[in-house]
Amino acid sequence: TPFEPLALHDPPCSFRLLHSEIARPVSCKPGEVVDHFGLCAPCEWDCDMGNGSKPVDYFYEKYMPSRTFECACYCTRFMSAESRARRGHGAQNNRGSSGACASTFVVDDELEQTISVLQSVNMRTAHYTAVEVGSRQGQWVLKAAQLARRAEMGFESVHGRSIELQEEWKRRQARKISMNGLDDVVTLSPQLITAANYPLLVRNLTMRTGSWQPVNHMDWDCQGCEGLLASNESRSLFEENILSLFIAVHSDNHDALWRTYKDYALLDTGKPNYRCDHENAWALQEYRGAQTSDMRGCLRDSPFGPVYYRDGTLRLFNRRLFERLGIRLRLPSCPPWRQG
């Protein structure tokens, strides 16, 4: 965590599903970021390279410490001299170390999403299905598919459904799916999810093999439409079909969502909180941890020190469905209802 930049912690137990020997696959090219799941993406998507490249919304490295770290590791040598100097690198054109990056995980508010994906793969179901609603350039459903498709996971089939409407995000995601060889397991769907067609989406996913199978993981990051989930019908769909659900809360729907799913909540970080964005962005751009006093009222304790959760976060696990189906775990000592 950037607020305790020298603090080292043991990783969550689910991280044992990741192996360092595949953390940087040979298919990734110079000028590409490599995440811990082994996914490649162009540096200029998340990193301000100083070469005139433009973000779709904003450069993620300016707000997400884990992306800042990836940009420093893999992309510094490809930045303009001015951009390197602005970051304090001077004339040195390579401050990156891919080996260090592959074995270091920076804690920020995406940690819980990472754990959700890992725990969904930890469950030994016959088939693996994940869906991300509001997937932008392809983040969590691609991570899930990348990990689940590995032969040692033993799934009979793997399917990721990625739902995104915005044209630029769709173009980027199609490229990311292709460059990571996920065309056969991830489907990009430009579909607007509504109260009317959400039940159909769940049915299509659970019946994709011809016989009912649970949805292992759903990541919901549809800004402004979280309220769709805060209904009795949506709760019933979750209870009967979905093992793991992560909701990023961007609107005033937090309280209604909490009331609907509180029996299943492993984590609730409250309502969205962007009032410390300036201090957070300044600290990341300066490449040093923010003083905790600068972020007073914006940080939450975690097992890995204080974390700035920008979006509201609800991480849910359907233990009733898990137990009813008699699902076993790859890591029996790492049950999904524990932290990590």
Order of alpha helices (4+ residues) and beta strands (2+ residues): beta-beta-alpha-alpha-alpha-alpha-alpha-beta-beta-alpha-beta-alpha-beta-alpha-beta-alpha-beta-alpha-beta-alpha-beta-beta-beta-alpha-beta
